[in-house]
């Protein structure tokens, strides 16, 4: 090693020994260090109230170095003993690595009060960092756990990189670990289920491994902030954390933090509440600021060299500015947003649970929801065979799981209640044109009170601020809105099901008149799944409820929801009386293959983005008058539909002739290709929720119907469709990422070179 590098190594080692020694032997006087005793310089002399400690340190492993430094150390101890006769005196000969046997023998031969020790042993007097790391591994890392609740045996980490908020560029956990090691602070935020705790756990493990390999590096301390409800002082939080994991000397963690010997990771700034402020503050912003007092003190009181990593839900605050002001991170902190998994990463997450099939289009991107779905498929496989879930079945299950997870963070509210609050908020949001909000802070409070029967306390306010799928809409008035479209739609189904089963019960839908947002496909699917689970549900009850509610003046949007759900569950049943829908906006209205006709249903002055006639098998269509229709799927033009069913209506676009069922069957291609194209048209026209298996036989003659099973098998093998099961029905779903490929096939089927048509 060159002389200058060796000298730098020795200087860095000596500086680190002195830093630890100051924290151990002179915490009240951090300016003590190297000094002269007589004419000889000593590496470190620390005079405390009751003791004097002298330190000599070396990177050398030679015996003669121990003899030389040992004599200097012994003479210094004798001199200080004469100077301070009423104080204990000790001398430490500190080596970078474990002292050799010769070095220990030399120091021992010089007698008391000299001791030979390694740097790791000296540092262990400040904090037994290796013992901490060992114990911390057995304690949960925030919400990083399996859907079963197990936090010890987690599936392998799938690296979903967050992105820098300033540049939008992804940054790996390895780069974040390197930045933290160099003293950089980090603020990581994202929505529920984005994998923040899993990312922090992986960051912690990398920092821990680095410390085990290099004792000079700081070691990580990771606190789950949900464990520190009501605490505002860092010392109290560190001591509680030590006791929680079974660390025997809590004061060591405090000393290590005070000395700048740690990298501090605080997970869940949205999960802590401070008691005592209810009724004393004016705004939710004040409440949020008070709730993160502990975090702010950690940031303020940590040494400048200490990296502080913070993580929590972005929508807890109204704006990034409020988040920075309330939390108090350093100005140069690395600001990261939790990212979404790529297609490959989503498959990797599900592969860990044994799900090796194609990913259905409706599948959410969040790692948490993917793990919920994956874990449920493991259980389902053992009971019902290899099936995925339909959109309704999947979202119904995930709402239960999400709500139970939120309830774990707030002991006074159970998962059922959290789901009811989410559903009620989603109903309130239907007053807006897009069905997503805004939801005022007063509505948050009133909804909680209407569901729970009491006003929210401190913890409940925290729950309301961090509800999954809600984000800040207006930083001035503190209003919220739904940012997860599918979650909002799934939650909207809750009050509809209650209203349909018991039209006379108290329900906010009964007060909705005029124009409100309709359920989308996911919401209709969830409502159908829940009604199917109710033994009392029937088509007669549904249509009776629809007619009764319409007579009471309830919005036609609610009536349309009931009709669409009933049509999905009981397609062959009709309403005993005619139903007219006025002035509603629908994203899609699909005619069901098993229906006997819709001549009892009419739309007046409605805006419908898509009317799907793909499954129409010649039965009577609904009546449309003065309606605006964006897309008419399944037919090529006005000549293909009876004109008396569409009076004064405008249609922006029809299907191309070749992509209609009749056009496909008229193509000059093989019978198998015709069946493949027909199935793709039907499945991908449904925008994510798929088609029942029985619907895929509709419109085909006997010869083509016989080819459907083989065609489905071929499409599944090619990864173009995914199979699911809901109730007693097999459902075939579009696959995520395949819509573009299918669109190219259907637009030019005769000239397509796609492998599926070979």
N, C-alpha and C positions, 0 to 999 in steps of 0.2 A: 504494500500500500504506500503511495507517495506520502512524503512527510507532511505536506499541507493537509491532505485528507485525514491522516492519522491525528494531526493536531485538532482539526475540526471535530472529529469523532470524540476525542477526549473532552473538548470544551462543551459539546452538547451533552455528554454523559454527566459531566460535573454540574452543569446547570440544572439538569433534571434531578440529580441527587439533592442539590441545595433546595430546589422547589419543594420536594417531598419533605425534606428535613425541616424547613420553615413551618410547613403545615402541621408537622408532628410535634416539634419541640419549642416553637416560638410563634404560635398563631396570633398572639397579641402584638408581636413586633416583627413584621414581615421584612424589615430592612436589614436584619442580621444576616451574616454570611461569612465569607472569607475575611480573615483578619490576621494580624501579627501577634504572636506571643513571644515576647522578647524580640529577637532578630529573625525568627523563622515564621514563614507564612503558613497558615493552616487553612485547609479547604473550607471548613465551616465551623464556626463557634456560635452556639445558641444558648443564651442565658435566659432562663425562665424564672418564675417566682420561687420555685423549690428545687430547681435542678440546673445543671450545666451539661450540655452535650457537645462533644467535639467529633467532627466527621472528617475522615480522610477517604478519598475515593480514587479508584484506578480501573483502567480497562486491561491492565497487564495481568497475566497469569503466572508471572515469575516469582520465585521464592525470595530473591534478593530485594524485589520491590516491596514485598511484605515486611522484610526485615528493616528496610530503611524507613518506610512509612509507619511501621509499628513503633519504632523507637521514638519518632517524632510525636506520635499520638500519645505514647505513655508519658513523655516529658510534659506535654501540654496538659494532660490530666493532673499530673502532680502540681503543676504551676497553678492551675485553676482551683484545685483543692485547697491550696494555701490561701488563695485570694478569697474564696467563698467557703469558709469552713463549715457553714451551717446548711450547705446545699449538697445534694448528691451529684456526683460527677461520673459520666460515662463516656467512653470513646468507641466509635464505630469505624471499623475498617470495611469499606463497602466496595465490592467488586461488581463489574457489569454482569458477569456470568457467575455461576456457583463457585465459591472459593475452592482452590485445589486443596488436597490433603496437606501439602507442604505449607501453604499459606495459613491454613487453620492451625497447624502445629506451631508455627512461628508466633502467631498472635496469642494463642493459648499459653505459650511459654512465658510471655511477658506478664501474664497474670491479670487479675482484676484491676481496674474496671473496663478492660478492653474486650471487644466482641468482633468477630469476623462474620460478615453476612453478605448475601447477594443483594442486588438492587430489588429483586422481587420480594425478598424477605423484608427489606426495609419498607417497601411500599405496602406490604401486607400489614404493617403496624398502623398505617393510615387507613387502609380498607382492604379487606380480603376480597379483592375483585374476582378472583377465580371462583371463590365460594359463592359469591353473588350470582355470577353467570350460571353456575351449576344449578342453583335453586330457582333462578328466574325462568329457566326452561320448563319447569313443571307448573307454572302459573299461566293463566290465559293471557293472550296478547290481544287486548281489546275484543273486537267482534270477530277475530280470526278463528273460526271454528267450523266444524262440519255441520251440515243441516241437522244432524242428530244431536248437536250440542257438544260433541266431543272436541276438546281443544288440544288434546295431546297428540293424537294420531291424525294429522292433517294430510290431505293429498299433496303431492309435490307442487311446489310453487310454479305457477305459469307467469312468466315475466310480461306483465301488461304495463308498458312504460307510461308514466305520466308525461305531460307536455309542459314546457315552460310557458307561462301565461304571456310573457312579453313577445316571444317569437313563434309560439305554436309548434316548436320542434320537440320531438320526443327525447327524453333523457332517461338512460338506463339506471337501474338501481345501483350498478357498479359505479357509475359516475356520481350519483348522489352520495354514495358511501365515501368516495374519494373527496368530495367537497366537504362533507361533514368532518372527515379526518383532519382536513386542513383548517378547521374552525369555522366553516361556513354554516350559517343557520338556514333553516328550511321551513316554509309554510306550504303544506299540502292540503288542498281542499277538493271536494267533489261531492256528487250526489250519493244517496244511499246505495249500498251494494256495489260501489265502484272498485272495491278492493283496497281501500286505504289501509286498513289494519293488516291485511296480508302483505302489502308493500312494506309497512313499517316493521313487521316481523322479519321479513327478509333483510331489510336494512340493518336491523338489530343483530341478526345472526352474522352478517358479514363483518360488522364492527366488532362483534365478540370474537370471531375467529381471528381477526387482525390483532386484537389485544392478546389473545393466547399465544400467537406467534411472536409478538413484539411487546414486551411488558412496558415499553416506553410510550406506547400509544394509549390514548384515553380509552376507557371502557364505557359501554353504553348502559344507561339506566332508562328503562321504559316503564312509564306509569300509565295505567288505564284511568283516565280522569273520572270515569263513572264511579270508581271506588272512592272518590274524594268529595262526595257531596257535602256541601256546607263548609269546606275548608278554604281558607284564604291565605294561610302562611305556608311557604315552601317547606320549612323544617318539619311542621306537623305532617305534611303530605309524604315527605320522604320517610319519616319514622313509621307512619301507617303502612306505607308500601313495604318497608322492611319486614314488619310483623306479618303482613299478608302472605309473603312468600316464605316466611320462616327464617329470614336472615337474623342471626343471633345478636348482632350489635348494630342497632339502627343508627346510633350516633356516627358510625363509620361512614355511612352513606352521606350524612350531612357534611362531615369533614371533607370527604372526597369531592362533593359538589362545591363546597366553599373554596377548595383549593384549585378548582378548575381541572380536576382530574377525570372528568366524565364527559360523555356526549349525552345530553339530556333529550329524551324522546317523550313527548306528551301526546297521547292519543285520545281524541274525542273531546275537543273543546266545546262541542255542542251538547255534551252529556252531563254537565255539572250544573248544580243550582245552589245558590246562596240563600240560606234562610234568613228571615228577619226583615225582608224589604217589602213584603206584600203590604199594599196600602200606603207605602211611603214614597212611591215613585209615580211619575206622571205618564211615562211612555214605555212601550216595549223596548225601545232602544236603551233606556236606563236599566231595565231589567236584564237585558243581555249583557250590558257592560259590567254590571255588578256580578253576574253569574261567572264571568271569566276573570275575576279578580286574582285568583290563584295563578292562572296562566300569566297574567300581566306581571305579577310579582316575580315569578320565575324568570321571565325575560329581563326584568329590570335588575334583579339581584344577582344573576349569574355573571361570572367573570367574562370579560371581553373575549377571552380565548375559548370559552365554552360554547360549543355548538348547541343550539336549542332547536329541536325539530318539533313542529306543531302540526296537528292534523285534525280535521273535522269537516262537517258538512258546509258546503258553500252557502246554501240558502238559509242557514241559521241567521246570517246577517243580511241587512237590506242592500248592502253594496260592499265592494272591495275596500272602499275608503273606511267604512264603519268597521269592517273586520280588522284592518290594520290598526286603527285607532284603539279599538277595544282590547285586542290581544297584545299590542305593544311589541311586535317583532322588530328586529333590527332593520334599519333602512336598506341594507344590502342583502337582505335575506333572499334566498332562491325561492321564487313563487311558482308552485307547480299545481297543475290541474290533473286530477286523476283521469287516465285515458280509458278508452274502450278497447276490448280485445278485438284483434283481427279475426278473420274467418278461421285461420289456422289455429289461433290461440283459443277460440271458442271450442273448436273440435278437441283440442288438447285438454281443456278443462273437463269436457264431457267424457273423453276417452278414459279419464281416471276413474269414472264411475261405471265403466263398461258400456257406455252408449257409443256405438261405432257407426250408427246409421247417419244418413244425411240430416242436416239441420233444417227443421221447418221454418218457413218464412216468418211466422209470427213470433219466433223465439226472441226474447229480449237479449240485449248485448251485455248487460251487467254481469260480472263474474258471480256475484251472490245469487242471482236468479238462475244462472246456468247451473250452479251447484245444487240449488233446490231441485231443478228439473232432473239433473243427473241422478241425484240421490233417490228421488221418487221412482225413477225408472228401474233402479236396482230392486226396490221392493216390489214394484209392479211386475217385473220379470218373473219373480219367484212365485207370483200368484196367478197371473193371467197370460203369461207368455210374453214374447218379445214385441211389445207395443210402446210407442211413444204416447204423447198426450195431445188431445185437440187443443185449440187455442182457449176455448172456454174452460175445459178441465184443468189445463195448465195454469191459467191465470187465477182461477178459483183457488187452487192449491197454494199458489204463490202469495195471494192476498192473505191467506191464513198464516203462512210462514212469516211474511214480512211483519204482520201485526203482532205475532207472538214475539218476534225479535225486538220490536220497539217496546213491547210491554216488559221485556227483561230489563230494560234500562230505567223503567219507572215502576216501582214496586206497587204503587197504589192502583194501577190500571191493568186489567188483563187483556189478552190478545183479542178476545171477542169484542171488547169495548173499543179498542184501538181501531179495529176494522169498521165498527159502526160509525165512529167519528170520521174516518176517511170516506166512507160511503155517503155520509150526510153532507160533508164538505163538497164532494163531487156532485151531489144533487144541487146544492146551492150554486155551484159554478155553472150549471146548465142555463142560468139566466143570461149568460153572455153569449154572443153569437157563435164563438168557437167552442163553448162548453168548458173552458179552462179557467175562467175567473175574470176579474179579480175577486178575491175573498178578503174582506176587510178584517182588521184585528178584532173588531167587535163581533163579527160573524164567527171568527175562530172561538171566541169565548162563549158566545151564545150556543153554538153547535155543541161544544163540549158539555155545557150545562144541560142542554136538552137531552143528550144521550145519557149522561152520567147522573143527572139529578142534583148536581152541586157545582159551585163555581170552582174553577181550577185553582190549585195551590201552586207552590213554587215549582215542584217537579213536573206538574201537569202543564204549566206554562212552557217549560223546556220541551216537553213532548210535542206541544202544538207548534213550536218554532222549528222543530226538526222533522216534522212528519214527512215520510218518504214520498217523493214525487211532487212535492210543493217547492216552489222557488219564489224569490223576492220579485215583486212586480213593480212596486213604486217605493223608492227609498224615502220619500217624503212622508207618506201616510202609513208605511209599513205593511201594505197589502201583499197578499200572496196569490199565486196562481199555480195551476198544475203544469209541470214541465214534462212529465212522462205521460204521453198521450194514451198509451195502451193501459197504463195503470189507472188513469182517470176514467177511461171508458169501462174498464172492468169494475171499478168501484161504483160507477153510476148504476150498475145492475142491482145493487143491494136494496135500495128503497123501492125500485120497480117490482122486485119479487115480493116484498112485503105488501105493497099496495095491491098487487094482483091477487095474492092469497087472502087478504083481508081488506077490502076496499073501504071499510068503515073505521079502520084504525087511524090514529093520528099519524099523518105522513105529510112531509113538505110538498110532495108531488100534488097533493089535493089542492094546494094553494097556487099552483102554477097555472096561469092562464096566458093566452097570447102566444108569442113566439119564444120558444126555448129550444135548446139544442137537443137533437135526437141521439139515441145510442148509435154507436158505430158497430161494425161486425163483431169485434171482440166483446163488447158489452152484451150484445144479443146472445152470443155464444155462452157467456158466463151465466146470464139469466136462465138460459135453457138448461144448462147443467144443474143449476141449483133447483129449478122447478122439477127436473126429472128425479131429484132426490126426495122430493116431497110426495108422499103417497096420495095426498088430497088434490094435487094439481090435475087439471084436465082442460081439454079444449073448450068445453062448455063453460067452465068457470072463467077461463081467460076472456072469451068473447062476451060473456055476461058482464064481467068487470069493465071491459072496454066500453060497452054501450052505456053502462051505468055511470061511469066517470065522464063520458062525453056529455051526457044529459046534465051533469053537475057543473059543466063549464070548464073542466080540466083541459089543459092544453092538448091540442091534437097531436103534438109531438109525443106525448106520453101514450096516447092511444095508438099511434103508429108503432111505438116500441112493443106494446103488448101484441099487436097483430103480427109483427115480424117474429117475435119469440114463439107465439102460438103456431105460426106457419112452419117453423123449424121443428117443433116438437110433434105437432099433430097435423102434418101437411094435407091429409086427406079430409080433414074436417073443415066445414064452412061456418061462418057466423050466421046464426039464424035470422039476423036482420041486417039490412044494408048499413055500411059504415062509410061516411065521407070524411076525408081529411083535407083541411084547408090551410094554406099559407105556411106549410112546413118546409124545412130544408133537410134533404137527405143526401148523404154521400152515395148510398147505393140502395137499390131495392131489387132483390133477386126473387125470381119465381121458382118455386120448389118443384122438383121433378115429379114427386108423388101427389101433387095437388090435383084436385078434380076440377078446379076452376076458381077464378077470382072475380066473377061477374057481380059479386056482392060488395066489392071494394072500389072506391073512386077517389081520385086526387084532383083537387081544384086549386089553381093558382099556387102551385108548389114548384120548388126548385130542386131538381134531383140530378146529382152529378152523373149517375149511371143507372140505367134500367137494364137489368140483365135478363134477357129472354133465352139464354143458352139452353136451359132445361125445359123450355116450353114444348110440350108434346101434342099441341093442337087443342088444348083446352081453352076455355074462355079467359080472356085477359081482363085486367082491371080497366077502369075507365079513367082517362086523363083529360082534363080540360084546362086550357089556359096555363099549361105547365111549360117550364123551361127544362130541357133534358140535355145534359152535356154529351153523354155517350149512350148509344143504344147498342148493346152487345148481343150477338147471336143472330142478328138480321142485317141484311145488306142495304135496305132502303125502305121507303114508304110502301112499296108494292108488296112487301113481305108481311105486312101487318094490316089488320082490318082498320080502315079509316075511321069508322064510327067509334073506335076505342080511343082515338087521339084527336080531340077537337080543339082547334086553335092552339096547337102545341108547336114548340120549336125544338128541333133536335140538331145539335151542333155537329154530330158525327155519328155515322153508322159504321158497322164492321165492314171490312173489305169482303167482297163476295167469296174469295178463296178461303177466308178464315171462319166462315159460318159453317154450321154442321152440314147443311145441304151442299155448300160449295166444296167442303172437304171430301164428302162421299162421292162427289162427281169428278174428282181428280183422276187423272190417268196415272195411277200408282198402285202398289200392291194393297190387298185388303189389310194386311198388318199395319202398313204405314197409315192408312186411313184411320184405323182404330187408334193408333198412337197419337196422331194429330188431333183427333176428336177429344181424347182424354186430356191432352195438354191444354186444349182450348178451354175445357170445362174447369179444370183445376186451377189454372192460372188466371181465369176470369174472376175468381172468388176473392182475390186480394188477401190471401193469407190464411183464411179459415178453411179452405179446402172444400171437397165434395164427398158426400157419402158414397160408399162403393156402389150402392144400388143406382145412384144417379148416373153413373158412368156407363150403364147399359142402355139408358134411355136414348131414343132416336136412332137406334141401330137395328138392322134386321137380324134374323136368327143367325145367319152366316157370320156376321161381324161380331155379334154378341159372344159367340164361342171363342173369339180371339182376345176378349178383354182380360181374362186372368193372365195369359202369357204376356200381353202388352204391359200390364201393370208390373209384372215381374221384371220385364226388360227395362222399363222406366226407372224402377227402384234400383236396379243394378247399375244403371248409368248415373244415378244420383240426381235424377230430375224430379222425383216425387218421394215423399216420406209418408210412411203409414202410421196412423194413430188409431186409438180406440176411445170411443166415448159412449158410455152406456153399453148397449148391445150392438152398436154400429161400428164398422170399420170406416175410417175417414182417410182420404188421401189428400196430402197437403203439398202446396208448392214449397220448393226448397230455396233457402236463402241464397242469394247471389246468382240464381239461375234464370231470373225473369228476363234478362237481356238475351240470353241464348234462346229461350223459348220464343220470345218475340221475333227474333230473326228467322226462326224455323217457320212460324205461322205466317209471317209476312210474305215469304216466297217459298212455299213448301215444295214446289216442283223443281226449283233450281237449287234448293238447299243441299249442301254437301255435308251436313251434320252427320256424325257417325250413327245417331239413333235411327236414321232412315235408311241405313244400308241394308 
